[in-house]
């Protein structure tokens, strides 16, 4: 998986130089009703603020209490494609509608919508927070995004 993300990042940076797109990487944590998940996302932001990329998310065992019983099926790993469309865009603040589509635990296909608000601290760094829907339950997200062409 490390090689995939390394190669993907190199391809993103190379193509962005040729097509004037904004590559980015994002690290985030998502709190679900079962356990927190840590994720990594990378992709392009186009001139019209639409995004396309990939993501990898995994359960974080450090936050899991050992005296709690785990359900029979729960999301341990989630990876796939992410698309985002702008809902509101100001100079330093934006809101985007995200859709993540991919494989859960390498066995099942899942589509998870979310709304993410971002605030640019600097031109290359943005903090983000939002909420989403997984298994018909509300999730919360927080993350930091780095724009690579600045």
NORKAVEN-V47367 format. One record per pair of residues at least 24 apart in sequence whose ideal C-beta (glycine too) atoms are under 7 Angstrom apart, sorted by the first residue. I is the first residue (numbers start at 1). J is the second residue. D is the distance in Angstrom with one decimal. If there is no record, write none. Layout:
i	j	d
I	J	D
I	J	D
This chain:
i	j	d
1	56	6.6
5	42	6.9
8	42	6.2
8	54	6.4
9	42	6.0
12	42	6.2
12	43	7.0
12	44	6.5
13	148	6.2
16	44	6.5
16	149	6.0
21	45	6.9
21	46	5.6
22	147	5.8
22	149	5.6
23	148	4.5
23	149	6.2
24	145	5.6
24	146	6.4
24	147	5.1
24	148	6.2
25	146	5.3
25	148	6.8
26	143	5.4
26	145	4.2
27	143	5.9
27	144	5.9
28	141	5.6
28	142	6.6
28	143	2.9
29	142	5.9
29	143	6.9
30	57	6.8
30	139	5.5
30	141	4.7
31	139	6.2
31	140	4.9
32	134	5.7
32	139	4.9
33	137	4.7
34	71	6.6
34	74	4.8
35	59	5.5
35	63	6.5
35	64	5.3
36	60	5.1
36	63	4.7
41	82	6.1
43	82	6.7
49	86	4.1
49	89	5.5
50	84	6.7
50	85	5.7
50	86	6.9
51	83	6.7
51	84	3.9
52	83	5.7
53	82	5.3
54	80	7.0
54	81	5.9
54	82	6.8
55	79	6.4
55	80	6.6
55	82	5.0
55	100	6.2
75	104	5.3
75	105	6.7
76	105	5.5
77	105	5.6
77	106	6.9
78	102	6.1
78	104	5.2
78	110	6.8
79	103	6.1
92	119	6.0
92	120	4.6
93	119	5.4
94	118	5.1
114	141	6.6
116	141	6.6
118	145	6.7
123	150	4.9
124	150	3.9
